[in-house]
Every structure is written in C-alpha cells, then in structure tokens.
Amino acid sequence: MHNAGGISIVHCGVFGGLLKERQSMAFDGFDPSRWVVGLIGGVLGALTASIILGIVYYLSDNRRKKLYRSKLMSRLDTADMLLKENMPRDALAIYSDLLLNFRKEWDTGVYARIKKSEGNCYAHMALSRSPHEHLLKALQAYEEALRYTPFQQDADDYALIQYSRGDVCFRVAEFEEREKYLAKSVNAFTESLKVYTADAFPVNYAMALTNLGHAYRALADFRSKEDCLGKATRAFEESLRIYTLETYPLNYGAACSMLGTLYRSLSELRSQEENLLKAVDAYEEALRVQTAETFPQEYAFAQRAIGDCCRTLAELRHEPEPLVDAIRAYDRALRVSTVEAHPLACAETQLKRGDACRALAEHRDKEENLSRAAGAYREALNVYRPESAPLDYASVQERIGDVLSAILEVKEEEGAVRAALHAYGEALTIKTILAHPYDYASLQYRLGTLYRRLSKFIDKEEYLTKAARAYDDALKVFTSEYYPFEHREALSALERIRRTAS
C-alpha cells in the first residue's frame, strides 16, 4: 500500500510540476497550439480568398466571352441575312471584319461557318463581275471551311460546302486548267453524295447527280470518253428516280433532254443503233414537258436532235422511213425557229431539212424530194447572206446547184440548167482559187458539165467553149500529181468536148 501510495505521490508531483511550468509559460504570452491554429487559419483564409477571386474572374471572363459571342453571332446573322437579300458585298464586309478579330481556335465551327459564307459571297459576286477572280476566292474559302468541317461531326454542312465547291470548280474550269477543275468538280459532287442520299435528301440527291453528270460529260473531252459519258448517263438516269414527270416536270424534261444528248454521244462510240433509239425516246420524253408553247427553244432543239438521230438511223438501215420522221421533226422545229425569232437556228434547220429531203430522193419521188430540198436551201439564204456569212452562203449555193443538177437527170430543162449555173456562179464569188482551191476546182468541173448540158438547147459552140474553159480552170488545181483521179475525170471531159467540136 505504501509503495503504491508512494508511486502515486511521485506521479502527482511530476504532473503538478509540469502543469505549473505550462501555466507559467502561458502566463508569459506564448501558446504553440494557438500559434498553429492561427497559421492554419491564415492559410485557409488566403486560399479561400484566392478561390473566390478566381471564381469571380472566371465568371467575369466567361461573361465577357458570352457577350462577345452573342455580338459575333448577331453580326453573323446580319451578314447571312444580307447575303440572302442579294447584298453579297455588304455581307462580305461583315464576314471580313469578323475574321480580322476572330481566332479559329476559339470556335472552329463558327470559323468554318464564316468561311463558308465568305465563299458564298464570292460565288454570288462572280455572276456579275470579275468571275474568274471571284470564283477562285470562293473556292479558297470553301476549301478552308472544309478543313474545319469534319464529315463525322457536321455531315449536313460538309455536304453543302462540297456541293458549292463542285459548282465553283465547274465554273472555274471555263477559265483555266479545264481538266483539273472538272476533276475537282466531280470529286466534290461525289463527296456531297455521301450525305445526300435518295432517302434522306431526295431533292439534293437529284441536284448533285445532275451536276455530277454535267461535270463528267465535260470531262469526257480530256479523259476516257466512253467511261465519262457512261458515268454521266448513269447519273442522269439515277436522277430520274426523284425527278419524275408528276413531281418535278421541269427537272424531268431537262434531265431527259440531256440524256438524249448523252445517248447520242455514246452512239458514236458503241451500240450505235441502240443508243440512237434511246436518244430519240429520251428527247420525246422531254417534249412531254418542253412544248412549243411553253419552252419554244428547248422544243426546237429536241426536234432538231430527233431529226438528226433519224437521219443517222436511215443511213444505218438503208431505209427511207427514218428520213420521213426526220423531215417531220425538222418541220416541227421550224414552227418556232422562224427567221424573225431565231434566224440562225432557222437557217440551220432548213439546211438539215434540205439534206434529209435530198437523201429521201434516193429512195423515192426523186424530182419531188429534190425540189423540196432546193426550197429548203433557198429558205436558208434568207439568213446566210454573202456579206454577213460568206462561207455559209457559198455552201448553200453549192447545195442548190447540186440539187438542181440532180433534177436534170430526171428531166432536162433549160431553166433548171441556168438556175444551177447561177447557183454555182454565186458560190464561186466566195470560193476563189486562192482562198479555196479544191472547192474552186470542183465547182469549175461541175460548171463545165452544166455548160455541156446547156449546149444541147442553145448556142452549142458557145457553151461547149465555156465548158472547155471551165474544165481548163479545174485542171489548174486538179493536177496529176496531187489529184490524179480528179485530173483524169476533168481531162477526159475536156477531150470529149474537143472530139465533139471537131
């Protein structure tokens, strides 16, 4: 008990001594625990103040950014409205100003939108002035916009920009590096069709297809013609899934007309008769929309094209029926292609009609069809005058002379001979020996033959002399060295005249 009590006493004594020491230190003004607590409180206060200041700064900066973005978007909407209202210059001024103070890193989507709209402005301005320059600027803007318009994230904008890029490239191809820009146009329209599907965007799908078809058709002048024309044809055929006669008649008519032209071009490369028949069918489908009353020029074009196809079919089949169809088509075209309304188209159609009548004369009703041909050629002379279209004038006069000479094989009349002589004489006012030596010689040979015919009716000696002179003139060009066959023919005719005269 004593030991235990001793221990307790000693313990109490030590503890009491320590307590007195601490009290003495506290009394002197130094307390470590309070110092630590104060230090921690200061640190926490500073940290709290820093966080609060950070939050205030963040909220303030975010507010400034939101305000800036709001102003930017408002100006962007204003520019878009100006562009929509056909004021591209005013819109472009805003887009250009925005780009001066805007970093693409801030918002790549907004940057791409501005560049796309900038491209739209330049493309629009190219319609009225400096087309080449503005189109190149539009293309540069579109291609920059595409760098920040990923297909996966913004498919609609991607497709629209590609479509616009394809259109601009097609137009740039009219000014420089045609093959290069046509190929880029094909690429762009093809890219747009990754988004513009028949199910999701039927109208855009059809529009992209028709533009792709036009680009392929133009590219056929530089690359595999058959391949490019085939792809163009398939594009237009596919567009007719959307452009039907009932839903989009105008687009349907235009697409059918282009298909007719493509089939006709393909007929020169493969399956001639099959493709010509397809072309005729396509043009006739187009005429269900492009009537003489509503679309006179398109109507006349389609009728002339049908006539041309039928003439070629007649040559392939050696049959007269397609020629009859051709003449009817040309006659229908002449309903709207009059001398007063469309003089050049009228003259061209009359020439085609005359050629068809002349070809039909080889199968039946020779004199009648040759007379119809001569009448058509004379109608063309209402447009082709020697002072304005000398070569065309000479060519038509030559045709008239040939037709009248052919009529003489059926029925010889002095009047017809003189009319043919006059036609050839008119042609020779243009086809001189210096300007057109071969044509000159050929006309002189035909003059000699006509003079021989005329000598049967009147002044035999005089007209045989004229015939001999004409053959001599032909031989100035038809030498034995360069034109052996023509030389023999002219020399033989001249010898016959000399034997007759002697």
C-alpha positions in Angstrom: 0.0 0.0 0.0 2.8 2.4 0.9 4.7 1.6 -2.2 1.7 2.1 -4.2 0.9 5.3 -2.5 4.4 6.5 -3.0 4.3 5.9 -6.6 1.1 7.9 -6.8 2.6 10.7 -4.9 5.6 10.9 -7.1 3.4 10.8 -10.3 1.3 13.6 -8.9 4.3 15.6 -8.1 5.8 15.4 -11.5 2.5 16.2 -13.3 1.9 19.0 -10.9 5.3 20.4 -11.7 4.7 20.3 -15.4 1.4 21.9 -15.0 2.9 24.7 -13.1 5.6 25.2 -15.8 3.0 25.3 -18.6 0.9 27.8 -16.7 4.0 29.8 -16.1 4.7 29.8 -19.9 1.1 30.7 -20.7 1.3 33.5 -18.3 4.4 34.7 -20.0 2.3 35.0 -23.5 3.5 32.0 -25.7 1.0 29.2 -26.6 2.1 26.9 -29.5 -1.3 25.4 -30.2 -2.8 28.8 -30.6 0.0 29.8 -33.0 -0.6 26.7 -35.2 -4.3 27.3 -35.3 -3.7 30.9 -36.3 -1.2 29.9 -39.0 -3.7 27.3 -40.5 -6.5 29.9 -40.3 -4.4 32.4 -42.2 -3.5 29.9 -44.9 -7.1 28.8 -45.3 -8.3 32.4 -45.4 -5.8 33.3 -48.2 -6.7 30.2 -50.1 -10.4 30.9 -49.8 -9.8 34.5 -50.9 -7.8 33.2 -53.9 -10.6 30.7 -54.9 -13.2 33.4 -54.5 -11.2 35.8 -56.7 -10.6 33.0 -59.2 -14.3 32.3 -59.4 -15.1 36.0 -59.7 -12.6 36.3 -62.5 -13.8 33.2 -64.3 -17.4 34.3 -64.1 -16.4 37.8 -65.3 -14.3 36.4 -68.2 -17.0 33.9 -69.1 -19.5 36.7 -69.1 -17.2 38.7 -71.4 -16.8 35.7 -73.7 -20.6 35.1 -73.8 -21.2 38.8 -74.6 -18.6 38.7 -77.3 -20.0 35.5 -78.8 -23.5 37.0 -78.6 -22.4 40.1 -80.5 -20.4 38.0 -83.0 -23.4 35.7 -83.7 -25.7 38.7 -84.1 -23.4 40.2 -86.7 -23.0 36.9 -88.4 -26.8 36.5 -88.6 -27.0 40.1 -90.0 -24.4 39.2 -92.7 -26.3 36.0 -93.6 -29.5 38.0 -93.9 -27.8 40.5 -96.2 -26.5 37.7 -98.4 -29.9 36.2 -98.5 -31.3 39.5 -99.6 -28.9 39.6 -102.6 -26.4 42.0 -101.0 -23.2 40.0 -101.1 -20.8 42.9 -100.9 -22.3 44.2 -97.7 -22.3 40.7 -96.2 -18.7 40.2 -97.3 -17.7 43.3 -95.5 -19.0 41.9 -92.2 -17.5 38.5 -92.7 -14.1 40.0 -93.5 -14.3 42.2 -90.4 -15.2 39.3 -88.2 -12.3 37.3 -89.4 -9.9 40.1 -88.5 -10.7 39.8 -84.8 -11.6 36.1 -84.6 -9.3 33.2 -84.0 -10.3 29.9 -85.4 -9.1 28.1 -82.2 -11.8 29.9 -80.3 -14.6 28.1 -82.1 -13.7 26.1 -85.3 -17.4 25.6 -86.1 -18.1 29.4 -86.2 -14.9 29.9 -88.2 -16.0 27.3 -90.7 -19.4 29.0 -91.0 -17.8 32.4 -91.7 -15.5 30.9 -94.4 -18.4 29.0 -96.0 -20.5 32.3 -96.1 -17.5 34.2 -97.4 -17.3 31.6 -100.2 -21.0 32.1 -100.9 -20.5 35.8 -101.3 -17.6 35.5 -103.8 -19.5 32.9 -105.8 -22.5 35.2 -105.9 -20.4 38.2 -106.9 -18.8 36.1 -109.7 -22.2 36.2 -111.5 -21.9 39.9 -112.2 -18.2 40.9 -112.3 -14.7 39.5 -112.4 -15.9 36.0 -112.5 -12.6 34.3 -112.6 -11.1 36.2 -109.7 -14.2 35.9 -107.5 -14.6 32.2 -108.2 -11.0 31.4 -107.2 -11.6 33.3 -103.9 -14.8 31.4 -103.4 -13.0 28.1 -103.9 -10.3 29.1 -101.5 -12.9 30.0 -98.8 -14.8 26.7 -99.3 -11.7 24.6 -99.1 -10.6 26.4 -95.9 -14.1 25.8 -94.4 -13.8 22.1 -95.2 -10.7 21.9 -93.1 -12.8 22.6 -90.0 -16.0 20.8 -91.0 -15.5 17.1 -90.3 -17.8 14.8 -92.1 -18.4 12.8 -89.0 -19.4 15.7 -86.8 -21.3 18.0 -89.2 -22.4 16.0 -92.2 -25.0 18.5 -93.5 -22.6 21.4 -93.6 -19.9 19.1 -95.1 -22.2 18.1 -97.9 -23.4 21.7 -98.6 -19.8 23.0 -98.8 -18.8 20.2 -101.1 -21.8 20.9 -103.3 -20.9 24.6 -103.5 -17.2 23.7 -104.1 -18.2 21.4 -107.0 -20.3 24.2 -108.6 -17.4 26.7 -108.3 -14.9 24.3 -109.7 -17.1 23.6 -112.7 -17.3 27.3 -113.3 -13.6 27.9 -112.8 -12.9 25.2 -115.5 -14.3 27.7 -118.1 -11.2 29.9 -117.4 -8.2 27.8 -116.7 -6.8 24.2 -116.3 -10.1 22.8 -117.5 -9.4 19.1 -116.9 -8.0 19.8 -113.4 -11.0 21.7 -112.2 -13.5 19.4 -113.8 -11.9 16.5 -112.0 -12.2 18.5 -108.7 -15.8 19.2 -109.5 -16.5 15.5 -110.0 -14.8 14.8 -106.6 -16.8 17.5 -104.8 -20.2 16.4 -106.1 -19.3 12.7 -105.3 -18.4 13.7 -101.7 -21.7 15.5 -101.3 -23.5 12.4 -102.3 -22.1 10.6 -99.3 -24.6 12.7 -97.3 -27.3 13.5 -99.9 -28.9 10.1 -100.3 -32.2 9.4 -102.1 -33.9 8.6 -98.8 -32.6 11.3 -96.6 -32.3 14.3 -99.0 -34.1 13.3 -102.3 -34.0 16.8 -103.9 -30.4 17.5 -103.0 -29.5 14.0 -104.2 -31.0 14.6 -107.6 -29.4 18.0 -107.9 -26.0 16.7 -107.0 -26.4 13.8 -109.5 -27.3 16.1 -112.4 -24.4 18.4 -111.7 -22.1 15.4 -111.4 -23.5 14.3 -114.8 -22.6 17.6 -116.3 -19.1 17.5 -114.9 -18.5 14.0 -116.2 -19.8 15.0 -119.7 -17.4 17.9 -119.8 -14.5 15.8 -118.5 -15.1 13.4 -121.4 -13.2 15.8 -123.6 -10.0 15.0 -121.7 -10.3 11.5 -120.2 -11.8 8.2 -121.4 -14.7 9.5 -123.4 -16.7 6.3 -123.1 -16.2 5.9 -119.4 -17.0 9.6 -118.6 -20.1 9.6 -120.8 -21.2 6.3 -119.3 -20.9 7.8 -115.8 -22.7 10.9 -116.8 -25.5 8.9 -118.3 -25.9 6.8 -115.2 -26.0 9.9 -113.1 -28.9 11.4 -115.1 -30.7 8.1 -115.2 -30.5 7.9 -111.4 -31.7 11.4 -111.0 -35.0 10.4 -112.7 -35.8 8.3 -109.6 -36.5 11.7 -108.0 -37.3 14.0 -111.0 -40.5 12.3 -112.2 -42.9 13.8 -114.7 -45.5 14.1 -111.9 -43.4 15.6 -109.1 -40.8 17.7 -110.9 -41.8 18.1 -114.5 -39.3 20.9 -115.4 -36.4 19.0 -114.0 -37.7 15.8 -115.6 -37.8 17.4 -119.0 -34.3 18.9 -118.7 -32.8 15.6 -117.5 -34.5 13.7 -120.4 -33.1 16.2 -122.9 -29.6 15.8 -121.5 -30.0 12.0 -121.5 -30.9 12.2 -125.2 -27.7 14.2 -125.9 -25.6 11.7 -123.9 -27.1 8.6 -125.7 -26.4 10.3 -129.0 -22.8 10.9 -128.0 -22.5 7.3 -126.8 -23.8 6.1 -130.2 -20.6 7.4 -131.8 -18.6 5.0 -129.5 -20.7 1.9 -129.2 -24.1 0.2 -129.9 -24.9 2.9 -132.4 -28.4 2.0 -133.4 -29.4 1.1 -129.8 -28.2 4.3 -128.4 -29.7 6.4 -131.2 -33.1 4.8 -130.4 -32.6 5.6 -126.7 -31.8 9.1 -127.6 -35.0 9.5 -129.7 -37.0 8.1 -126.8 -35.3 10.5 -124.3 -36.0 13.5 -126.5 -39.6 12.5 -127.0 -40.0 12.2 -123.2 -38.5 15.7 -122.8 -41.1 17.0 -125.3 -43.8 16.0 -122.9 -42.7 19.0 -120.9 -40.9 21.2 -123.3 -43.7 22.1 -125.6 -43.7 24.6 -128.5 -45.8 27.0 -126.4 -44.1 26.8 -123.0 -40.4 26.2 -124.0 -40.0 27.0 -127.7 -36.2 27.0 -127.8 -36.0 23.7 -126.0 -38.8 22.3 -128.1 -36.9 23.2 -131.3 -33.6 21.8 -130.0 -35.2 18.5 -129.2 -37.0 18.3 -132.6 -33.8 19.0 -134.4 -32.0 16.4 -132.4 -34.6 13.8 -133.2 -34.3 14.7 -136.8 -30.5 14.2 -136.7 -30.9 10.9 -135.0 -33.4 9.7 -137.5 -31.1 10.7 -140.4 -28.3 8.6 -139.0 -30.7 5.7 -138.4 -31.7 5.9 -142.1 -28.0 5.6 -143.1 -27.6 2.6 -140.8 -30.7 0.8 -142.0 -30.7 2.0 -145.6 -34.4 2.7 -145.2 -36.5 5.7 -146.1 -38.8 5.7 -143.1 -36.4 7.3 -140.6 -35.9 10.1 -143.2 -39.6 10.8 -143.3 -39.5 11.0 -139.5 -36.5 13.3 -139.7 -38.3 15.7 -142.1 -41.3 15.8 -139.9 -39.2 16.6 -136.9 -37.4 19.5 -138.7 -40.8 20.8 -139.9 -42.0 20.9 -136.2 -38.8 22.7 -135.2 -39.5 25.3 -137.9 -42.8 26.1 -136.2 -40.8 28.1 -133.6 -37.4 28.6 -135.2 -38.5 31.3 -137.6 -36.4 33.7 -139.5 -37.7 36.6 -137.4 -37.4 34.9 -134.0 -34.3 32.7 -134.3 -32.7 33.3 -137.7 -29.6 31.2 -137.2 -31.5 28.2 -135.8 -34.0 28.6 -138.6 -31.2 28.5 -141.3 -29.5 25.5 -139.7 -32.8 23.6 -139.5 -33.6 24.4 -143.2 -30.2 23.0 -144.2 -30.8 19.8 -142.2 -34.3 19.5 -143.7 -32.9 20.0 -147.2 -30.3 17.4 -146.7 -32.9 14.9 -145.4 -35.2 15.6 -148.5 -32.2 15.1 -150.7 -31.4 11.8 -149.1 -35.0 10.7 -149.4 -34.9 11.4 -153.1 -32.5 8.5 -153.5 -35.3 6.2 -152.3 -38.5 7.6 -153.8 -40.2 10.5 -155.5 -36.8 11.8 -156.7 -37.9 15.0 -158.5 -40.4 16.0 -155.8 -38.0 15.5 -152.9 -35.1 17.2 -154.7 -37.4 20.2 -155.3 -38.3 20.2 -151.6 -34.6 20.2 -150.8 -33.9 23.1 -153.1 -36.8 25.0 -151.5 -35.3 24.4 -148.0 -31.9 25.6 -149.1 -33.3 28.8 -150.6 -35.1 29.5 -147.3 -31.7 29.3 -145.6 -30.4 32.0 -147.9 -32.8 34.4 -146.1 -30.3 34.2 -143.3 -27.0 33.3 -144.9 -26.0 36.4 -146.8 -22.7 36.9 -148.7 -21.8 40.0 -146.7 -22.5 38.5 -143.3 -21.9 34.8 -143.7 -19.9 34.3 -146.9 -18.8 30.7 -146.4 -22.3 29.6 -145.4 -23.8 31.4 -148.3 -21.4 29.7 -150.7 -22.1 26.3 -149.2 -25.8 26.7 -149.6 -25.5 27.9 -153.2 -23.4 24.9 -153.9 -26.1 22.6 -152.4 -28.7 24.3 -154.6 -26.6 23.8 -157.7 -26.1 20.1 -156.8 -29.8 19.5 -156.3 -30.8 21.2 -159.5 -28.2 19.2 -161.4 -29.6 16.0 -159.9 -33.1 17.1 -161.1 -31.7 17.4 -164.6 -31.1 13.7 -164.5 -34.8 13.1 -164.3 -36.0 15.9 -166.5 -33.7 18.2 -168.6 -35.0 21.8 -168.8 -33.1 24.8 -169.9 -34.4 26.8 -167.0 -33.1 24.3 -164.5 -29.7 24.3 -166.1 -29.5 28.1 -166.0 -30.6 28.1 -162.3 -27.9 25.6 -161.4 -25.3 27.6 -163.3 -26.3 30.7 -161.4 -26.0 28.9 -158.0 -22.5 27.6 -158.8 -21.5 31.0 -160.1 -22.6 32.6 -156.7 -20.6 30.0 -154.8 -17.5 30.9 -156.9 -17.7 34.5 -155.8 -16.6 33.2 -152.4 -14.7 30.0 -153.3 -11.9 31.5 -155.2 -8.8 29.6 -156.4 -6.6 31.4 -153.9 -8.9 31.0 -150.9 -10.4 27.6 -151.5 -8.5 25.9 -154.4 -10.1 22.5 -154.1 -13.7 23.8 -153.9 -13.0 26.2 -156.7 -11.8 23.4 -159.0 -14.7 21.1 -158.0 -17.2 23.9 -158.8 -15.5 24.6 -162.2 -15.8 20.9 -163.1 -19.5 21.0 -162.3 -19.9 24.2 -164.3 -18.3 22.5 -167.3 -20.8 19.7 -167.1 -23.7 22.1 -167.0 -22.4 24.1 -169.9 -22.3 20.8 -171.9 -25.9 20.2 -171.0 -26.9 23.7 -172.0 -25.2 23.3 -175.3 -28.0 20.8 -176.2 -30.6 23.6 -176.0 -28.9 26.7 -177.4 -25.7 28.0 -178.9 -23.9 24.7 -178.9 -20.5 26.0 -179.9 -20.6 28.9 -177.4 -21.5 26.7 -174.5 -19.1 23.9 -175.4 -16.3 26.6 -175.4 -17.4 27.7 -172.0 -17.4 24.1 -170.8 -13.9 23.6 -172.1 -12.7 26.8 -170.3 -14.3 25.6 -167.1 -12.5 22.2 -167.3 -9.3 24.0 -168.0 -9.7 26.1 -164.9 -10.4 23.0 -162.9 -7.2 21.4 -164.2 -5.2 24.3 -162.7 -5.8 22.7 -159.3 -6.5 19.1 -160.2 -3.0 18.2 -161.3 -2.0 14.6 -162.0 0.5 14.8 -159.1 -1.9 15.9 -156.3 -5.3 14.9 -157.5 -4.9 12.0 -160.0 -8.5 10.9 -160.0 -10.0 14.3 -160.4 -7.3 15.1 -163.0 -8.3 12.1 -165.2 -12.0 13.0 -164.9 -11.5 16.6 -165.9 -9.1 15.7 -168.7 -11.4 13.1 -170.1 -14.4 15.5 -170.2 -12.2 18.1 -171.9 -11.2 15.5 -174.6 -14.8 14.6 -175.2 -15.6 18.3 -175.9 -12.7 18.6 -178.3 -13.8 15.5 -180.2 -17.4 16.8 -180.4 -16.2 20.2 -181.6 -14.0 18.6 -184.3 
